[in-house]
Amino acid sequence: MILRPAAALALLLFTTAAARAQTAVPELGAAADPAAVEAAERAFAAEAVVQGERASFLHAAADDAVFLNPKLSLAKPRIEKWPERLEPSPLLWAPVFVGVSRSGDLGFSTGPWVRENRSSYGMYFTIWKRGSGGVWKWTLDQGYALSAPPAFPPPAHADFAPVSDVAPAPPEQAFAQVRSLDSRLNADLAAGRTDAIAQLAAADARVMGLEPLATGREAALAAAGRRPKAIAATFQGGESSGAGDLAYTYGVCDWQSPQASAVHGVYVRVWQRRSAGWILLLEEVAPL
């Protein structure tokens, strides 16, 4: 595939986002719109093309933003040491699946990334938080490489996860529930129960990391079933939305490759509370 010139693609990313986003970010308690998260991601990507990765990552990062690769660490001190571009070829990315909490303060985005010269490619996973003044900032950024290039650019409009319509709950209580589910899923994975997510995955769930994004519950379960038979995962952190309806968890994990060599990786999960309870909406398990 022949890519559009970087500047043209940057304009496309920005104008698409502007067309979909509302003129104002929803206030807490108001109906939230995932288009605001999509707009933030597209503006982030567009700035990277024009200004370089260092400037765009710093501008879009929350002060407490973290990277998981190669280990959990604050992002800004690391980004400040980057050159303007990590590689000569511009980094391009765009969202394909986006979601937001009903309180409009927590969201996520995932999609493909490529170097413009196609020297490397993969998938990214970003957690977004709405900070002071209603500005969206990324608080966790995690990506991984693929063995084959993804379709790029993806469709102009990302798929949106439905916004939860359940009554708000205290975020501390909500996250305690998610932590319990996260621990249970980690225990199941360590025991080799690769079908463990079957009881938790939503009909619109996505699974990614060891292969391209699998969309829909059946595809997600099939992808999870192709993973290593035992994955030892350890929780490191996460957070709930103010409405207690959306949360994320992350941690480190280890497994054996088909060649019996040790592999170290990370996991990130997005959970959503719906009428039937908490469900797993998106999961990444990826090597570092």
C-alpha positions, 0 to 999 in steps of 0.5 A: 500500500502506498501511504499518503504523505505525512503532512496530508495524513496529519491533516486528515487525522486532525480534521476527522477528529474535529468533525466528530468531536463535540465543541465542548468536553462533557462535564462530570455527570453529563452524557459522555462522548467517545468522540472526545477521546478519539479527537484527542488521539488523532490530535496527538498523532497529527502533532507527532507528524508535524512537531516530532514524537518528543514534542507530541508525547510530552504535550499530550502526557499527564504528569503521572503518565507511565510507560510499561516498556521496558519496565514500569516508569514515569513517562515524562522524564524518559520522553525528555531524553528522546531526540525530536524523532526516534527514527528518521521516518515519521511515526503514524497511528490512528484509532480503530476502537475507542471508549469513554466512561459515563463520567467523561473522565476516563477513556481508552483508544487502540489501533495500528501504528506504522513508520511511514517507510514501513520499516516497523509496525504494530498496535498501540493501546492508550489510556486517557484521562480528562484533566483540569480544564477539560483537557484530555491527557494520556496516562498510559501508553503501551505498544507492540510490534507485529510480524506483518503490517496492519492495514493503514490507514484504518477506516476514517471513523473508529468503532465506539464501545457503548457508554455504560448506562448503569447508575454511578458507584463509588470509584474505590468500591468499583476498583476493588471489584475490578481488582478482584476480577483481575486477580481471579483472571491472573490466577486462571491464566497461571493455571493454564485455563486459557478459556478463563475470559469466556465468563468475562468477555463482552460480546464486543470484546477485543483481544490483542498483543500476541497477534493482531486485534481480534474483534468480537467475543468469539474471535477474542476467545479464539485468540486467547485460546492460542496463547501460551498455556500458562501465563504468570501475571502480576498486577501493578496498577490501574484506576476507576472512572469517577462514575465507577463504570470504567476501569483499567488494570495493568501488570507484568507477565511471563510465559514460555515460548514454543521454543521453551525460552522465557518471555517477559511481557505486560498486560493491560485490561479495560473493564466496563460495568454494565447491567449484568455486572463487570465485563472485560472489554479490551485486553492486551497481553504482549511481549516486551 
